[in-house]
Amino acid sequence: MEHVEHKDVVLGLLGAASAMAALVLVFLGFIVGALQPFDALTSKTVLRPYQVVASGLVGAFLLGIASVTMEVWWLANSQSTIAYRGSVLTFVFQLVLLVAVAVWTLWKLVFRK
């Protein structure tokens, strides 16, 4: 059985984290676009689900940026254990948050009836 090098893992994480961050920005644009038709007098209870989704997406985007930063740091000069573990952990947190936002969105905005 062959051993997977840390460099290969970090390069894979770098591509996946940056792609997910870009995709999250697209979905955030959809949410912002969905909020545009509402005026200032719209009830907070109507806007709240959209605001929760937008907040979760911003969090997932920021985790993606943090993950990319850790991976570039590891590749550029450090190759330390802390940077490697940080890369993996921030990617996992990004993925978990993104799944949580997707499930919450489906539950609250799509299947709420």
ChimeraX attribute file (.defattr): number of C-alpha atoms within 10 A of each C-alpha:
attribute: neighborCount
match mode: 1-to-1
recipient: residues
	/A:1	3
	/A:2	4
	/A:3	5
	/A:4	8
	/A:5	8
	/A:6	14
	/A:7	14
	/A:8	10
	/A:9	14
	/A:10	24
	/A:11	15
	/A:12	12
	/A:13	20
	/A:14	24
	/A:15	12
	/A:16	17
	/A:17	27
	/A:18	19
	/A:19	12
	/A:20	20
	/A:21	22
	/A:22	15
	/A:23	14
	/A:24	22
	/A:25	16
	/A:26	13
	/A:27	14
	/A:28	20
	/A:29	13
	/A:30	12
	/A:31	16
	/A:32	14
	/A:33	10
	/A:34	11
	/A:35	13
	/A:36	8
	/A:37	9
	/A:38	11
	/A:39	8
	/A:40	7
	/A:41	6
	/A:42	10
	/A:43	10
	/A:44	10
	/A:45	8
	/A:46	10
	/A:47	12
	/A:48	11
	/A:49	15
	/A:50	19
	/A:51	15
	/A:52	14
	/A:53	21
	/A:54	21
	/A:55	14
	/A:56	20
	/A:57	25
	/A:58	17
	/A:59	18
	/A:60	27
	/A:61	24
	/A:62	16
	/A:63	23
	/A:64	28
	/A:65	21
	/A:66	19
	/A:67	29
	/A:68	24
	/A:69	18
	/A:70	25
	/A:71	30
	/A:72	18
	/A:73	16
	/A:74	22
	/A:75	18
	/A:76	9
	/A:77	8
	/A:78	14
	/A:79	16
	/A:80	12
	/A:81	11
	/A:82	11
	/A:83	20
	/A:84	20
	/A:85	15
	/A:86	18
	/A:87	26
	/A:88	18
	/A:89	15
	/A:90	24
	/A:91	27
	/A:92	17
	/A:93	16
	/A:94	25
	/A:95	18
	/A:96	13
	/A:97	18
	/A:98	22
	/A:99	13
	/A:100	14
	/A:101	20
	/A:102	15
	/A:103	12
	/A:104	17
	/A:105	17
	/A:106	12
	/A:107	12
	/A:108	14
	/A:109	13
	/A:110	9
	/A:111	9
	/A:112	8
	/A:113	6
